[in-house]
């Protein structure tokens, strides 16, 4: 340790020590009671994962409020019911508990779970359509892999086939495809951001869902910018390949979030994945394949590279579906969706640079600007199918 | 008779030892072995988990406790019954682990069951130890200034209500301070029985006040019960001797819901509406009670075993207004 740093440390620690002392004084002095004015404690319980097995409902709850909460009774469909709670009925701040309720629930009908706390407050959760939660067996992994395959992997792979068309087009139209990709990604990024904020609303208050979105999105953007910055600056084949990789990664992260949502909804009986919905997702996601190959259309990439990029973009859907089906948590879903949004923003920046370099300074020709809009409109139109 | 403000198990045991005839079966009813052990984990029976300690308020003791007041005779020869009632803010346990910030008469909900004979003079010294202005509004025939409506008794003040007990029947009393809904929902009510000059035939007598508690203050009850504690008589069934006449004084003081009801399993009952007649109005097994409506029910069980009684509104039943009679053979 140098002379200089020895001189700095005490000064760095001084505010920290003072703060700790203040906290102790505050805690000991009864100031808390004085400031509370006798107002009852604020309780906040959030439902996380609800699973249904024959005659048993299991509910995960988290205490996101400032004070401990004691679960006194549990009601199912407006009836007091037997239950057991682990690890205990008193849930500390930011603590979790699992409630098991032996209840003869009725398949395909809604049920409402309500927790009654010791102060008489109630927290309710609705199961829109009761269906048995899949167990983590071979059948589960197969079914959810199939869903991921259909929704994510196959559409992206099909989209990649546009490569053969793109490589025959002249540069003007490849630029058009790049601009179209920007449109697609802006759409997906906004979509991911929206989903992230929506999911953030389900996150227990203390975990600050909205700020998880900000940190996740900005964090992803900065990390990718840092990691890919060198290649992007150098440009050329290496730069374009990096852009393709980033597009695939961004889309992959988005699809991970999509998989999480589909897996959770499907396993919780919240979504009937009809044939129409699957076809909609396929159309919607096929355009993503086009985006991946657009930057490298004239670089003669190997089939292996294309397959790898496709897997990076589509594969996470399967992973997401598995995780969503087995262990959905609004907090993690929010984070991954935000990371996806951040990655998308970074890719849009990178693509804009490629486009600018290709177009030698004037990226926004009418054709390119139109392409961005067209990309968004295509996503919007195919998005109607999955609404 | 000494006035008792809070019922306790200890008090009841003392009374049991004293050998009060009407309470002969009490010790057995209260014993812990009678609890329906393990029912909480029976998926075919709704109910709460855990138990409400009976040291604060024991529904089993309340069931058979009638407060006849301090008795003396006026110069005119009329019987005088004096009562002390204090309004107290108190947190009560309405279901295991669920606490409700109640307003009470004498520290418990419902308030004491006041019992007199037709024509007795009633004198109630009401002291308000609560944080809000309260009154006691008795149902019955009395002077306008004894109606407990226009004379709010402010916190720390007193008021004496005095009137003759009439007409005979099953009545009620409750706070009539405004906002009325709030003062009743908070627990300020009780039963007022006026016995006929010629007493009804001997019977085992019980008092049940149908009530509910809006624990999260959203204008709907989360907990329903007969005598405040959800499922109290399901957890500890009321013991009944086969062939013995049972008489239930049932009053509905449920707030927010316009009606409540009573249904008896495996039996029918004679119904005396408002208890104002000695001739039954109806022979039925289900009766509806509006807010403030009350009936006397009489029945005799022909079979032994456990029989439910509960609101026939299934929702109320599964939210706590559910109990069991355990009918046993008479001891030889």
Interface residues (C-beta under 8 A of the other chain):
Chain A: X55 X70 X72 X73 X74 X75 X78 X79 X80 X81 X82 X83 X84 X89 X102 X103 X104 X116 X117 X118 X119 X120 X121 X122
Chain B: X40 X41 X42 X43 X44 X46 X47 X48 X49 X95 X96 X97 X98 X99 X100 X213 X215 X216 X218 X222 X230 X231 X315 X318 X319 X320
